[in-house]
Amino acid sequence: MKRAIELGIMAIACLCLFVIPATPQQGGKVLLIIRDAKLPDAANLELMITKEAGVMKEMLQKAGYEVEIASPTGEPWGTPPNVLKPNRKLSDVKVADYRGCVIPCLAINGVAYHPDVAVVIKNAVAQGKPLAAQTGGVYHLAKAGVLSGKKYALMGAPIPELKDGIYSGSGVVKDGKIITSGICPTMAKTNKGMEDGTPKLMEALIAELKQAK
């Protein structure tokens, strides 16, 4: 009787190996960068966290990537209930640990330039990591000097200070491993008929991440 029970347990265990699906293999980590600055108004804050940063994170996770958030201060960004909580400070980031990076717009007022953001951007490009940015984030790529001679997207007009970049409209633009979009959810809301570039930007980034394997 004891032997029969043991055989029964072994049979069930073997069956479970086929019935229980294995945990899907992760594609690695992607860094989402917050540029610490003045918060947008409450309505735009909610919009950008849910429809931009939230969509970015969800699409990357569905594609099998772990998303980590970093900012210059490492402090929570936003106001409850709409808050992004960084995993670490940008100064503690090792770009080599990530498959790629993305810089959302977040409708941040102004384009204050933080040196820690620049360091991560430059290291990502130097190491050949896919790098995506939208609207306000595109300005940081320009200020970090990585858009020189590159095609880029932005809403309405080229960046005045960027004399050697190639302005290519407001839709999603890819030049090598750098992918930009000029229309964030706030821009789409205030300019009727324009399409939020977040989903297409993420589709392009995910495709580039997969090719980089």
C-alpha positions in Angstrom: 0.0 0.0 0.0 2.8 2.4 0.9 4.6 1.6 -2.3 1.4 2.3 -4.3 1.0 5.7 -2.6 4.6 6.6 -3.4 4.2 5.7 -7.1 1.0 7.7 -7.2 2.7 10.8 -5.8 5.6 10.4 -8.4 3.1 10.1 -11.2 1.3 13.3 -10.1 4.6 15.1 -9.8 5.6 14.0 -13.3 2.2 15.1 -14.7 2.6 18.5 -13.1 5.9 19.1 -15.0 3.8 19.1 -18.2 0.6 20.8 -16.9 2.1 23.8 -15.0 3.5 26.3 -17.4 7.1 27.4 -16.8 7.8 31.0 -15.8 8.5 33.0 -19.1 12.1 33.9 -19.5 12.7 37.6 -18.9 14.4 39.7 -21.6 16.4 41.7 -19.1 16.0 45.1 -17.5 15.0 48.4 -19.1 15.6 51.7 -17.4 12.9 54.3 -17.2 14.3 57.7 -16.4 12.4 60.5 -14.6 13.8 64.0 -15.0 13.2 65.7 -11.6 11.6 69.1 -12.1 8.4 71.0 -11.3 5.3 68.8 -11.5 2.7 69.5 -14.2 -0.9 70.4 -13.1 -2.9 67.6 -11.5 -4.8 66.7 -14.6 -1.7 66.4 -16.8 0.2 64.6 -14.0 -2.5 61.8 -13.9 -2.6 61.7 -17.7 1.2 61.3 -18.1 1.6 58.8 -15.3 -1.2 56.6 -16.5 -1.1 57.1 -20.3 2.6 57.6 -20.8 4.9 56.1 -18.1 2.2 53.5 -17.2 1.8 52.4 -20.8 5.6 52.3 -21.3 6.0 50.1 -18.3 3.1 47.8 -19.2 4.2 47.3 -22.8 7.7 46.5 -21.8 6.6 44.1 -19.1 4.3 42.3 -21.5 7.2 41.9 -23.9 9.1 40.2 -21.1 11.3 43.0 -19.7 11.7 44.1 -16.2 11.3 47.9 -15.8 13.3 49.8 -13.2 12.8 53.5 -12.6 15.6 56.0 -11.7 15.7 59.7 -11.1 18.4 62.2 -9.9 17.0 62.3 -6.4 15.6 58.8 -6.1 12.6 60.3 -4.4 8.9 59.5 -5.3 7.8 61.8 -8.2 4.2 63.0 -8.3 1.4 63.5 -5.8 -0.9 60.7 -4.4 -2.5 58.8 -5.9 -0.4 59.4 -9.0 3.1 58.7 -8.0 6.2 57.1 -9.7 8.5 55.5 -7.2 12.2 55.2 -8.4 14.1 52.0 -7.6 17.4 54.0 -7.3 19.2 57.3 -8.0 20.6 57.9 -11.5 24.0 58.3 -9.9 23.8 54.7 -8.8 22.8 53.3 -12.2 25.2 51.0 -14.1 24.1 51.3 -17.7 25.7 47.9 -18.5 23.0 46.2 -16.3 20.2 47.3 -18.7 19.1 46.3 -22.1 18.0 49.8 -23.0 16.6 53.1 -21.7 13.5 55.2 -22.1 12.9 58.9 -21.1 9.2 59.8 -21.0 8.1 63.5 -21.3 5.8 63.5 -18.2 4.7 67.0 -19.1 7.4 68.4 -16.8 7.5 72.2 -16.8 10.7 73.4 -18.3 13.7 71.4 -19.6 16.0 71.7 -16.6 19.2 69.7 -17.4 20.6 67.4 -14.8 24.1 66.1 -15.2 23.2 62.6 -14.0 20.6 62.3 -16.8 23.3 63.3 -19.3 25.8 60.7 -17.9 23.3 57.9 -18.3 22.3 59.0 -21.9 25.9 59.3 -23.0 26.8 55.9 -21.5 23.8 54.2 -23.1 24.8 55.5 -26.5 28.5 54.7 -26.0 27.5 51.1 -25.1 25.1 50.7 -28.0 22.0 50.4 -25.9 18.6 51.2 -27.5 17.5 54.6 -26.2 13.9 56.0 -26.6 12.7 59.5 -25.6 9.5 61.5 -26.0 8.9 65.2 -26.3 10.6 66.8 -23.2 13.0 63.8 -23.1 14.2 64.6 -26.6 15.6 67.9 -25.4 17.8 66.0 -23.0 19.2 63.8 -25.8 20.0 67.0 -27.7 21.7 68.6 -24.6 23.7 65.4 -24.0 25.0 65.8 -27.6 23.8 62.4 -28.9 21.5 63.9 -31.6 24.2 65.5 -33.6 23.9 64.3 -37.2 20.8 62.2 -36.2 17.2 62.3 -37.3 14.8 63.2 -34.4 11.2 63.9 -33.8 9.6 66.8 -31.9 6.3 68.6 -31.8 6.0 71.5 -34.2 9.6 72.7 -34.9 13.2 71.7 -34.5 15.3 72.4 -31.4 16.8 75.9 -32.0 20.1 75.0 -30.2 20.5 71.8 -32.2 22.1 73.0 -35.4 23.4 69.7 -36.6 20.5 67.5 -35.8 18.0 66.4 -38.6 14.5 67.4 -37.6 12.1 64.8 -39.1 8.6 65.8 -37.9 6.6 64.9 -34.9 5.9 61.1 -35.4 8.1 58.3 -34.2 11.6 58.6 -35.8 14.3 56.0 -35.5 18.0 56.7 -36.3 20.2 53.7 -35.4 19.4 52.8 -31.8 18.0 56.2 -30.9 14.2 56.4 -31.2 12.2 59.6 -30.6 8.6 60.8 -30.6 7.3 64.4 -30.5 3.8 63.8 -29.3 3.1 62.8 -25.7 -0.4 62.3 -24.3 -0.6 66.0 -23.1 0.4 67.2 -26.6 -2.2 64.9 -28.2 -4.9 66.2 -25.7 -4.2 69.8 -26.5 -3.8 69.4 -30.2 -6.9 67.7 -31.6 -6.3 65.2 -34.4 -2.7 64.4 -33.3 -1.9 60.9 -32.2 -0.1 60.1 -28.9 3.2 58.6 -29.9 3.7 56.5 -26.7 2.5 53.1 -28.1 4.4 53.3 -31.3 7.5 54.6 -29.5 7.4 51.5 -27.3 6.7 49.2 -30.2 9.8 50.6 -31.9 11.9 50.3 -28.7 10.8 46.7 -28.1 11.6 45.7 -31.6 15.1 47.2 -31.2 15.6 45.5 -27.9 14.8 42.1 -29.4 17.2 42.7 -32.3 19.9 43.6 -29.8 19.9 40.2 -28.3 
